[in-house]
């Protein structure tokens, strides 16, 4: 594979850049034509790579791209999942380059070469690795499994249309494993494989007091200020030990054994490097757990946005009529998104003082999942990555969520396997997203070897 990459390196960049230039931002309706353009480009790349068929399917939202390759006598089928939608690029002033004009540049800290663009890692760059590993196997006659591809355009907004499409096309998607690269490694010193990811429950809350903004001199101290009230309510959602203070929140949380915690602790982690990278003086979280455990095996609740009242230039002396917050809860096995959402809404309404009204809007959610380390797919991935990196990868738990994978696992009855090659330095979802070239190429090599060992 190394020689194949070197021979076709410039073509690979040209094809990847053709994807990265398309602003396929699913969160913004005005980009719908870009979603369709990106889907069609992927269809073409699948066919060019050697797929027997590739088509763009309509859904209730953005299109799905499906492709497949049948190998005579194959005993197993691999279903490759990826997403071509990306996060909005804002704030644009924080980017060093145009987010939709990809460039290869040196990392300011290390000097290593990386592709810089929105989607360079998440997930166009990682999706692209699968296309090129597949192309290599087809063109060299080394492909021994059937391969199917499903690329969606709504992962960044919770995949609202995909579950129904998957259910309607379950026969088309029959496979033995779902192979995914949409995650990060814990460290670039030692590779890791995600054996599970957290679920998500995401809501927006609104607290309303008076029916209009009020003069802060005439009414201050006499009428409940919704911003003050919201801040008090949010502050009460955690106790002094950093635990979520919603009754029943931890009832279904699976507590890991000491042996399992020790296995996950094999992952290399330098707390001082972590703090330096984030430019923070200290970490904070649930008492009794390490930083990696807090982001992998424990649930959490965070405010992702909070606003209300006047925020423009200068002073405007008003008590706001409303205040708002967006709340994210990351969940672990066996928590269920729908159950936790109900618990949150019930609790949040119960702690509201009588001076205000509360609304809770459910935005998106999904369950987490786990895969057994003894599975043939995990063992094949481990062997492949050990060969490429020269060291056995460690199992890890992803702190983020890919809610659709739990839905696909439930509908199709097959486990996902997450071979992610991103690093924290790639700053996905943030300005200056990038993907190291060495990780891009190592991903291609590892994926090609996975097919050999699976």
N, C-alpha and C positions, 0 to 999 in steps of 0.2 A: 504493500500500500504506500510506503514511503516514496518509492520510485514513481508510482503513479501520480502522487500528489505533486512531486517536483516537475514531472512532465506536463501536467495540466494546471499548474498553479495559477497562471495568469488568466486562463479561461474560468477557473473557479472564482477568482475575484470578480471578474466581469459579470458572471451569472449571479453571484451573491449580491453585488452592488445593484443589479437590476431589480432585485426584491427590496433592498433597503431604501431605494429612492422613492418607492411608492408609499405615501403617507396613509397607511391603512390603520387609522385611528378609529377604533370601534365605538369609542365613547361619544364621538361627534357625528350626528346624522349627516352633516354636509360632506363627510368622507365616504358615503355609501358608494359612489362611483369608483373610488380608490379601492374599496374592499373587493369589488367585482373585478377590477383590473389586476389586483394582486392574486386573486383566486385563479384567474385565467393564466397568469404568468406561471404559477405553480403547476397547473395542468400541463403546460408546455414543457416545463423542466422535468416533470415525471416521465413524460413520453420520451424526451431526449435521453433520459437516464436509462431507459430500457423497459419501462412498464408496458405490459400488454394493452392496458386500457387506462384512461384517465379522463375524468369528467367533472364538471362543476354542477353541483346540485343546489337547487333553491331550498331555502328553509323559511320559517316565519321571520327570520332576521337576516344575517349575512350568510353568504353561500358557504357550502362545504365542498372541499375538493376530495375526491376519492380516486385512488388508483390501485392497480394490482398487477402482480406478476405470478404466473403459475409455473411451477417446476415439476415436470413429469416424475412421478414416483416419490415426491416429497412427503414426509411423514408429519411435518409440523408447519404451522402457519404463524407468521409474526405480523401483528397489526401495529404499525407505527403511527403514533399520535403526535401532532404538533399544532401550533396555532400561528396564523400569519397576521393577526391583529396586534397592534402595539399601543402602548400608553401615550397619552398626549405629551408633546415635547416640552410644554411650559414648565418652568420659566425660561423663555428663549434667551434672555440676556445672560444666563449662567452657562450657556454652551460656548465652548471655544471654537466650534465649527458648526456649520449648518447641520441640524439633526437628520435631514433627509438628503444630504449629499455626502455619502460615505467617503472616508479617507483612511489610509493606513498611516499611522503616526506613532511616534515614540511615547510610551508612558512617561509622564513628567517625573514620576518618582523613581522608576527603575530603568528607563530607556528601552524597555522591550517593545517590540512592534505589536500593534493592536489595530483592529478595525474599529473606528469610531462612527457611530450612527445610532439613531433610535431603532431598536430591534436587532442591533448587532449581536447581542446575546439572546435576549428575550423577545421572540423565540425564533426569529428568522435565521440567525446564525447557527443555533443548535439544530433547528429543523434541517438546515442545509447540509449538515454533517451526514444525516441519514441518506439524503439524496445522493451524495457523492460516494459514500460507502457502498450503497446499493449499486450505483453505476459501475464501480470498480468490480464488484462481485459478478455482475451480469457480463461485463465485457471480457473478463478473464475466465469465464465459465466456472467460477467457484461457488455460485449461489446454489445451495442445496435445499432451501426451504421456500415455501410459498411466502410471498410478502404482500401485504395490503397497507395502504396509506390512507389516513384520514386527517385532513388539515382543516381546522375551523377558524372562523373569523370573529369569535365573540368571547374568547377566554378571559380577556381583560375586563369584561363587564359581567362575568359570572356564567357564561355559556347558557343563556336562557333558552335558546332554540335547539341546542344539540341533543339533549336527552330524548326529545320526541323523535328527532331524526334517527337517532341510534336505535330506538325501539322499533321504528318503522322499517329499518334496514338491518335488523339483527342477523338475518340469514346471510346477508352480503358481508357482514363484518365478522363472521365466525373465525376464530383463531385460537391459538394456544397461549398467547401472552400479548399484552399491550406494552410495546417498547416506547419509552418516552425520554426525551432529553429536554427538560424545561426547568432544571434545578441547578443549584450550585454545590460545589465541593466545600467541605469545611476549611480545607487548607490546600495550598498548592505544594506543600511539602509531602503530604500523604493523600492519595486519592480516597474518595469515599463514595458509597452508593446509598442513596436514600431507600430505606426499607419501609418508609411510611411518611405521611404528611398530615398536617393538622386540618381540621375542618374549619368552617367560617360561619359566623352569624353576624350580619351587618345591618345596622338600623340607623335611622335618623329620628331624632327626638325634637319636639318643639314645645317650649313652655311659653304660655301666653298669660299676661296679666291684664292691664287695662286695654280697652278696645282701640287705643291710639297712643302715640308717643306723648309724654307729658312733660311740662316744664319742671326741671329738677329742683328749682327753688320753691315753686308752689306746692309740689307734691313729694319731694324727697323726704324720706323719713316717715311718711304717712301711708304710702302705697308700696306694695311688694314690687321690687325691681326684678323682672324675669331673668336678667343676666345674673344677678346675685343668687337668685334661687337655683338656677340651673347649675351654677358653680358649686353650690352647697350639695345639691343632689349628686352631681358627678363625683365630688370629693368623697362622698359616703359609699361609693361603690367598691372601695378597697378598705381592708382593715389594716391595723398597724403592722402586720406581718406580710403585707403585700398580697394577701389572698383576696379573691373576688368575694364581696360580701352580699351575694344574692343567695337567698335560701334555696337549697337544692342544687346549686351550681356544680358541686363536686360529686353528687350522688353516683353518677355513672362513670367517673374517671377511673380508668384501670391504673392501679399503682404498680410500678415495675418492681421486680425483685432486686435484691442486692446484686445478684449475678448479672441480670440484664443491664443494670446501671453500670456495672463494672465493664461490661462489653462495650457499651456506648462510650464509656470514658477513655477507651483506647484512642479515640480521635484526638489528634494533636490540637492543642489550644493554648495560646499564650495570652493570658488576661491583660498583661501590660501592652502588648501589641494591639489587642482589640480596643483598649481604651484610647491608645494613641491614634489609631486609625479613625476613630469616631470623634476625637478631640474632646473627650470627656474625662473628668477626674475620677469618677467612680461609677460602678454599675449598680443597678437596683432591680429588685424583683422579689418573687416569692421566697420567703425565708426557708432555709433547709435544702435548697437546690442550687446547683451550679448554673453558670450562665448558659452553657449548652443544653442543660436539662430544662431550663426555663423556656428556651426557644424550641425545644423538640418534643419533650414528653409531658409538659405541663400546659394547661390552658391559660389564657390571659384575657384581659379586657383593656382596651385602649380607646381614648378619644382621638379620632383622626382629624377632626375639625370642630371648631366652636366659634360662634359669631352671634352678634346682636348689637343693636344700637348704632350710633354714629362712629364711623371709623375713617372719615375723611380728614383732610388737612384742617388744622385749627380746632377750636372748641365749638361744640354744640351742646348746650346744657339741657339734655332731655333724658327722661327715663324711658327706655325702649318698651314698646308694646310686646315684643316677642324676643325670644332667644332660641338658638338652635345648636345642636351638636350631632356629629356623626360618630357612631360607636361601633367599633370592631371587636368581636370576640373570636379568638382562635381556639379551636376545640381539639380534644384528643379522644382516642378510643376510650370508652364506648359512648361518648357524648353524641347527641343528635342535634343538628342545627335547629330543626323545628321545635324541639323540646326546650332548648336553651333560649330560643327567641321568645317563646311563651313565658318562660320563667322571668326573663328580663322585663318584658312588657308589664307583667303582673306586678313585679317588685317596683319598677320605676313609677308606675301609677300610685302604688301604695305609699311611697315616701314623699309624694308631692304635697306640699302644704295646701290648705283650703283656699289660699289667696290666688292660686294660679290654676290654669287648665293645662293638661298635658296631652300631646298627640305623639304616637309612635308609628313611624312608617317603616315597614319591612322592605329592605333594599335587595339584598342577595344573601345567599347562604349555600352551604353544602357540607357533607360529612367528610371526615378524614378516612384514612385506610392504612392497613398494615399488610406486608407480605412476608411469608416465612423465609428465613435465611437459608433453609434447606432446599428451597425450590430449585429445579434444574436451571431456570432462567437466571436466578441470582448467582448460582455457582458459575454459570457460563460467563456472566458479566464480570464476576470477580476474577476469574482466570484471565479473561481478555485484558482487563485493566492492569492486572499484575504484570502481564507480559509487556505492555506498553510503558508503564511507569517504573517497572523494576521493583515494585513493592506491593504487597497485598493490600487492597483497599479495605477500609474499615466501614462497618455499617453505621448509618446515621439516620436521624429523624429530621425531616424537613419542617422548618418552622412556618413556612408559607402554606398556601392552599391551592390545589388545583381541583376544585369541587367536581368537575365533570368526570374525573377519573374514578371517583367513588361511584358515580352514577353508571359509568360504563362497566365497572366491575360488577355492579348489581344487575344490570340489564343483560350483559353478555356472559356473565359467569366466569370471567377470566381475570387474573391478577395483572395489575400494572407493574412494570419494572422501570425504575427511574435511574437512567445513566446520564446524569447531568455533568456538564464540564465547565460551567460558569464558576467564577470566583467572586468573592465579596467586592474586590477592587473594580469589578465591571459596572458597578453602580446602576443596576437595572432600575427602571421606573424613575430615574433621576437624570439630571443633565449630564452630558458627556458619557453616556452609556458606551461601553466598548467590550471587545472580546479579544483576548490575546491570541495571536496567530498560533502559538505553540499549543494552546488548548483547542483551538479549532481543528488543527491537524491531528492532535492526539485523540480527539473525539472520533474523527473519521477512522483512524486506525483501530481504536477500541471497538467501535461498532462493527467494523468488518470482521474482527476476530470473534465477536460475540456470535455471529452467524456460524462461524467454524466450530465453536465449542458447544453451542446449544443443541 
